[in-house]
């Protein structure tokens, strides 16, 4: 499915289902709502190390993903859209990148999610894949190297996204 077809499908899904829709919906961009997603992103970023310090570094992977994801939701809101579907969120951001509306690049997006490389979750470096691997496996911790790499990548991408949101 092409990116345009995906976005069209997401927008149609956003028209159905009221507040619990499962797509993209055009909304009024409000600074307060954008700020709330940024606050949630910061909260999740702090949770990455908090979970590790409590002995639950498997949950650090989820916190890492959602720190980035809430930045993406804030960026969508900045452009006047609400998303209730991860795939639609990534498609919308990819479209913004391809149209030159944001200074991110596809490699930045692929740090989080790459629809073409998700077949081996156990060995993937994508933040979404690490989260899914930790969430659905019986593994209960990240080793120091895995954790530090995840935290470094999350902070780097978080900073890029936050600068983009604040432009």
Secondary structure, DSSP 8 states (H G I E B T S, - for coil): --HHHHHHHHHHHHHSSGGG-SSEEE----HHHHHHHHHHHHHHHHHHHHHHHTT-HHHHHHHHHHHHHHHHHHHHHHTTEEES-HHHHHHHHHHHHHTTSSS--HHHHHHH--TTS-S-GGG---HHHHHHHHHHSS-----HHHHHHHHHHHHHHHHHHHHHHH-
